[in-house]
Amino acid sequence: MTIQLTKLTQITNLRDIWKLETDFSKWLAEEENLKSLSDTIGIELVLIESESSVGDFSVDLFAFEEGTNKKIVIENQLEDTDHKHLGQIITYAAGKAADAIVWIVKRARDEHRQAIEWLNQRTDENIGFFLVEIELWKIGDSLPAPRFSVVEKPNDWAKAMKTAEGLSDTRSILLEFWQAFKEHAAGKSEFAANFKLRKANSQHWYSLSIGSSEYHLNLTALTQKKKLGVEVYIPDNKELYSKLHAKNEEIARFLNCQLEWREADIACRILTQRDTDIKQEPSVWNTLFDWYCEMAIRFKQMLKEFDVNSQA
């Protein structure tokens, strides 16, 4: 039997598909395409708005990271990188107080790749620059298919280590604790199927996305109070919190744990806690990590069971 194959060809002129960069921005703003970019750079992007104002200018896409609410600036360029756009991304980042900048281009010139690398090496873990190339490919007479590839990105591990040098003892322990949790959770198949792990930080919480911009999960480690917690964090949506609170007894039975309900002006929380001092008990961290994983899965199942999205 003769095996028939066809040829994979690249569309070298992106403007054959998108005449203007605004056309590309409209395409990228669609949920499926933004998810493709999210998967490539490892940030779960949620669109805030297109052509978002920055003084007299506008950034192509303005988004946030689901689960952390970190602000993301996305600038698109259908040509090779140039000095003008390099200046623009820095201007837009400052104007939007962005936590991450994504520069999408046809081809990254060496001098601009080096510039982005230099910026990442000289900034702390709270800011990151991504340089991403976009290509279009066809198989035979098929429709063109886009492919994103990362040219430069923040070195999270190096930044975490650099930051750790200046951390207090407590923050250093928290960084070590969350790094150990991330390694442990990555080996738990059920947890890995439900959650995408983020980089570890020296904060007292570790956020997990559960598929909605209305809420996310936080795993917490309060070193002074010697408590660990798992919570649903609901920013700026008291109506959603109230609807859940109306079913507090059912939710407690479903989760089979004691819950605290905390309503505040900025955010509302539904949480469960346990007494633990992570400074004194590193030998039992894996047991604590198992508890985190189990409770996080239960909380996610609870939100699905009570159909939170339809109630919002």
PyMOL commands that set and color helices and strands:
alter all, ss='L'
color gray80, all
select helices_A, chain A and resi 14-16+21-29+31-41+83-96+110-121+156-164+169-186+189-194+238-245+248-255+282-305+308-311
alter helices_A, ss='H'
color red, helices_A
select strands_A, chain A and resi 8-11+45-54+57-65+71-76+100-105+128-139+145-152+205-208+216-222+227-235+260-263+267-275
alter strands_A, ss='S'
color yellow, strands_A
deselect
rebuild
show_as cartoon
